[in-house]
Amino acid sequence: MQNNNQPNQNQKKEIKLADNIPGGEYANNMQTMFNRDEFQMIFMNILAGSGRVSAKVISSPGHFKRMVKAVEGALKLYEEKFGEIKEAEGPENKEIGFRG
């Protein structure tokens, strides 16, 4: 007997794209910060010594861990299909900061 107070696990969920997100953003660098309650990921596009923040994502530690596992799984599948990826070099200037 199904409990009517519990949502159906097979029910499709509708996900909408927010109006302020017109399309994808390229990122070639990321900074991660955390405290007890959340992880913050700041994605950046850095080119020739300057750059801009392309996204800032904040998540709970449990969801962050789940996302890391999903990315690791996708990377493994990618490399099985297309071969090993060599890690890209980081920016020349290791001191990356924000300016107002």
C-alpha positions in Angstrom: 0.0 0.0 0.0 1.4 3.4 -1.0 1.5 6.2 1.5 -0.2 9.2 -0.2 1.9 11.6 1.9 5.1 10.4 0.1 5.9 11.8 -3.4 6.1 9.1 -6.1 9.7 8.3 -6.7 9.1 7.7 -10.4 7.3 11.1 -10.9 9.0 13.3 -13.4 10.3 16.7 -12.2 10.2 19.8 -14.3 13.4 21.9 -14.2 13.2 25.4 -15.5 16.1 27.6 -16.7 16.1 31.0 -14.8 15.6 34.0 -17.0 18.8 35.6 -15.9 20.8 32.6 -17.2 20.9 33.1 -21.0 23.4 30.4 -21.8 26.6 28.6 -20.8 29.6 30.4 -19.4 33.2 29.2 -20.0 35.4 28.7 -17.0 39.1 27.7 -16.9 39.7 28.2 -13.2 37.8 27.7 -9.9 38.3 28.7 -6.3 36.6 26.6 -3.6 35.9 27.9 -0.1 33.9 26.2 2.7 32.6 26.5 6.2 30.7 24.0 8.3 27.4 24.6 6.5 28.3 25.2 2.9 30.8 25.0 0.0 31.3 27.9 -2.3 32.6 27.4 -5.8 33.7 30.5 -7.8 34.2 29.8 -11.5 36.4 32.2 -13.4 37.4 32.8 -17.0 41.1 34.0 -16.9 43.0 35.1 -20.0 46.3 36.9 -20.2 46.6 38.0 -16.6 43.0 39.2 -16.1 39.7 37.6 -15.9 36.1 37.7 -14.6 33.9 35.6 -12.4 31.5 33.6 -14.6 29.5 31.9 -11.8 29.3 31.5 -8.1 27.7 28.3 -6.8 26.9 27.6 -3.1 25.9 24.2 -1.9 25.5 22.1 1.2 28.4 19.7 2.0 26.2 16.7 1.3 25.1 18.0 -2.2 28.7 19.1 -2.9 29.9 15.5 -2.3 27.2 14.1 -4.5 28.2 16.6 -7.3 31.9 15.7 -7.0 31.0 12.0 -7.4 28.9 12.8 -10.5 31.7 14.8 -12.1 34.2 12.0 -11.3 31.8 9.5 -13.0 31.4 11.7 -16.0 35.2 12.1 -16.3 35.8 8.4 -16.1 33.2 7.8 -18.9 34.7 10.5 -21.0 38.2 9.0 -20.7 36.9 5.5 -21.5 35.4 6.9 -24.7 37.9 9.4 -25.8 41.1 8.6 -24.0 43.0 10.1 -21.1 42.8 13.8 -20.5 46.0 15.7 -19.7 45.5 18.3 -17.0 45.6 21.9 -18.4 48.3 24.3 -17.0 47.1 26.8 -14.6 47.4 30.6 -15.0 51.0 32.0 -15.0 50.2 34.3 -12.1 49.3 32.0 -9.2 48.1 35.0 -7.2 44.5 35.4 -8.3 42.4 37.9 -6.5 39.4 40.1 -6.8 39.3 43.8 -7.5 36.4 46.1 -6.9 
